[in-house]
Amino acid sequence: MKRTQFISLVLFLLLSTFAFSQPKTNLDVIYDLIENNINKVMAKLPNEVEPFTFEFSSPEELSSLQGRYINRLSNMNLLKEENSLNGVLKYSLDQIGILYSEPFRESLLGDYKVERKIFLNANFAFGYGDKVKRSEIVESVYSDTLYYSDIEKVEIPNLSITQGTKPAEPLFESLLEPVIAVGAVIVTIILLFTVRSK
């Protein structure tokens, strides 16, 4: 293998590792939860369900997500124009929440991490005319761990549904880290001069 090929391969591997280590944005996770939620609803509907009319409701701040639901159901060939003979799926998106845990470290001088939990709560009613065949609450949850410094990267500044309450970084531990580092340097210098003097 030529040297330039080897360097190219190493660079490619480094860039691939960096690209794959980026956490999903909160909006991407919300989109995944919408798909998961729709799949859960479909699993609860009668087998071989015919295309139906879809009625969406939500708090105002979540109304922009309606298009995502319509697009997903259209791709599944499940939407039909309103008709008295159609089934009707009334879907209410009640809440989307983003929670971060208190920051923690996996080692003494490691970077701070937080646990991220994103949840989507909804309920639906499916029926024909005034007769409801199925009605249930459906919840979808995603959780992972990310670096405290990545919180700003996963949120979208002008989109409130992607933002959670960012926990404060522990002040005592932040002050302790430089003290430990300075202490280690001082001990190293003392040991160096002690060993030289003997």
N, C-alpha and C positions, 0 to 999 in steps of 0.2 A: 504494500500500500504506500502510495506516495505521501510525502509530508503534507502537501496541500490538501489531499483527500482526508488525511487523518485530522488535520486542524478543522476542516469543514464538518467532519463527523462529530468532533467534540463540541464545536459551537452549536450544531443542530441539537445535540443531546442536552446541552445546558439550556438553550432557549425552550426546548420542549418541556423540560422539568420546570422551568420558571412559569411557562404558560399554564401548565396543568396544576400548579400549586395555588393559583388564584382562586379565592372562594367565589361561589355564585353570588351575584347581587341579590338583594332582598326582592327586587322586582322579578327576577328570573325564578326565584323560589316560589313567589306568589303565583306566577304563571303555571309552574309545575303543580302547585296545590289545586289550582282551578281544574286542571286536567284530571288529577286524582279524584277530586270531588265529583266531577261529572261521571267518571267511571264508577264511583260508588253508587251514585244515583241510578245509573243504568243497570247496575247489578241488582238493585232492589225493585226495578220495574218488572211487569209481567214479561215472560219469554216471548220472543218474536214480536216485540212492540212495533207498531206501525209508526210512520212519521207523525209528529204531533205539533201542536201550536205551543210556543214557548213564551211564558210571561215572566219577566224578571223584575224584581224589586230589591232595593238596597238603600242604606243611608246615602245621602248625597255625595259624601266623599269617596264612596266606592262605586258610584254609578258609571264611572269611566271604564270599568271592567266588563260591562255588559257585552261589548263587542267581542271580547275574548271568548265568552260563553257561546255566543251566536256562531262565531267562526268555528269553534270546536264541534258544536252540534251539526253545523252545515257539512263539515268534513266527514262526519259520521252518517250523512244522508238521513238525518232524523227530523229536520225542520220542514214544516208544511204551512202554507198560508192558512189563515183562520177559516174554519169551517165548522158548522154545528156537529158534524159527524166525527171530526178529529178528536183524538185525545188531547188533553191540555196538561202541560207541565208548568205548574206555578212554582217558581224558584225564588227563594228569598235569601240573599247574601246578607247575613246579619253582622258579621264581625271578622276583621282581619287584624291580628295582633302580632307585634314583634317584641320579644323579651330578651334581654341580655342578663346573664348572671353577673355576680360580683367578680372582678378580675382575680385571677389566680395564676400561680407559677407552677410549672412542673419540676423546676429545679431552682436552686438558690439565686442564681444570676440569670436565669432564663427570661425570655420576654413574657409579658403578661398575656394571658388568654382569657376569653370569655366563652361561655356556652350560649349559643344562639338558638332560640326557639321561635318558629313562625307558625301560627295556626290560622285556620279558616273555618268559621262556623256558619252553617247554613241550614235551611230546612226546605222541604219541598212537599207538594201535594200533586198527585197525578190522578186524573179521572176523566170521565166523559160527561159533558153537561154539568149537572149539579151533583153527580155521584162521584165521590172520591174513592178510588181503588186502593191508593197507597199514600201514606203521609208519614214522613220521618225527619228526624234531625240527622244531618251528616256533618262529620268533622274530619278535617285533614290536618296533619301536623308534620312539621319538618324540624329536625334539630341536628346541630353539629357544633364543632368547636372552631373558633377562629381567633387570630391574634387581635388583641385590643386595638392595635394601630390600624387594623383592617376595617374597623367599624365605619369609618368615613368613606372607605372605598366601596362598601356594599350598599350604602344608602344613596338615594338620589336627592340632592339638596332641595329641589323645588317640588318634590312629590311626597306629600306627608304620609301616604300609606306605606312608604318604604322605610319610615323612620321609627325607631324605638327610643326609649330613654337610655341615653348612654351613661353607664355607671362611672363614678369618679374613680380615678386611679388612686390606690392607697398611698397616702402621703408619707406615712412612717416608713414603709418599705422603700419608697422612692429616695428618701433621705439616707436610709441605711446602706443602700447599694454603693454610693461613692465612698462612704466611711469604710466599708469592707475593702474596697479596691485600694484606697489610700493606706489602710492598715496592712494589707498584703505587701504593698511596695515598701513600707517602712520596715516590716519584718524581714523582707528579702535583703534590704540594704544592711540592716543590723547583722544578719547572718553572714553576709558577704565580708564585712569588716572584721567580724569575730573570727571567722575561719582564716582570713589573711593574717591577722595578728598572731595567730598560733603558728 
